[in-house]
Amino acid sequence: MINPLMERIFPLLDAPDSRCSPRRANGKKLHQNTYFRFARDGCRGIRLETIRVGRSLCTSDQAIARFFAALTARDESLRSAGQDDLGDTDLQLEEAGF
């Protein structure tokens, strides 16, 4: 959760200029609509934290960093779970005589 007393907040429109925002492979910034989509719909079940300040939807560098860290952690846990599943499948095949 964004703590406006501890984090510098800024409008979501300015998120592409954030120091925590990654660049694409070609060096371009992510489009501002991408951040609105991250906040509204999320990505892989994780949503970008926002706070409403008047009529503006805002976020923070820390919230962007937490969002990308959560995406990374989710991918890593899925990857390790998939490897465990493959190990179980190998064991079942061996037990079945294959």
C-alpha positions in Angstrom: 0.0 0.0 0.0 1.3 3.4 -0.9 2.1 5.6 2.1 2.0 9.2 0.9 3.9 10.3 4.1 6.9 8.1 3.2 6.8 7.9 -0.6 7.0 10.6 -3.2 3.8 10.2 -5.3 3.3 11.4 -8.8 0.5 11.2 -11.4 0.3 7.9 -13.3 0.8 9.9 -16.5 4.4 10.5 -15.3 5.1 6.8 -14.5 7.1 6.2 -17.8 9.6 8.9 -16.5 10.0 7.2 -13.1 13.5 6.0 -12.2 12.1 2.6 -11.5 10.4 2.2 -14.9 12.2 -0.2 -17.2 13.1 0.4 -20.8 12.1 -1.9 -23.6 14.7 -3.8 -25.6 14.8 -1.0 -28.1 15.5 1.6 -25.4 12.0 3.1 -25.5 10.0 3.9 -22.4 6.8 1.9 -21.6 3.8 3.9 -22.8 1.7 5.7 -20.1 -1.3 3.6 -21.0 0.6 0.5 -20.0 0.8 1.8 -16.4 -3.0 2.6 -16.4 -3.5 -1.0 -17.6 -1.2 -2.3 -14.9 -3.3 -0.4 -12.3 -6.7 -1.2 -13.7 -6.3 -4.8 -14.9 -3.0 -5.9 -13.5 -0.6 -8.3 -15.1 -0.6 -12.0 -14.3 -2.9 -11.3 -11.3 -0.9 -8.5 -9.8 -2.0 -4.9 -9.9 0.1 -1.7 -9.7 -0.7 0.2 -6.5 -2.3 3.6 -6.9 -3.7 6.3 -4.8 -6.3 8.9 -5.7 -5.3 12.5 -5.2 -8.2 14.7 -6.2 -9.1 13.7 -9.7 -5.6 12.3 -10.4 -4.6 8.6 -10.1 -1.1 8.5 -8.6 1.6 6.0 -7.9 5.2 6.1 -6.5 8.6 4.8 -7.4 8.4 2.3 -4.6 5.0 1.0 -5.8 6.4 0.5 -9.3 9.4 -1.3 -7.8 7.1 -3.5 -5.7 4.9 -4.3 -8.7 7.8 -5.5 -10.8 9.3 -7.4 -7.9 6.0 -9.2 -7.3 5.8 -10.1 -11.0 9.3 -11.5 -10.8 8.6 -13.5 -7.6 5.4 -14.9 -9.2 7.3 -16.1 -12.3 10.1 -17.6 -10.2 7.6 -19.5 -8.0 5.7 -20.8 -11.1 9.0 -21.8 -12.7 10.1 -23.8 -9.6 6.6 -25.3 -9.2 6.8 -26.4 -12.9 10.1 -28.1 -12.2 8.7 -29.9 -9.2 5.8 -31.1 -11.4 8.2 -32.5 -14.0 10.1 -34.3 -11.2 6.9 -35.9 -10.0 6.0 -36.9 -13.6 9.4 -38.6 -14.0 8.9 -40.5 -10.8 5.4 -41.6 -11.8 6.7 -42.8 -15.2 9.5 -44.7 -13.5 7.1 -46.4 -11.1 4.9 -47.4 -14.1 7.9 -49.0 -15.7 8.7 -46.5 -18.4 
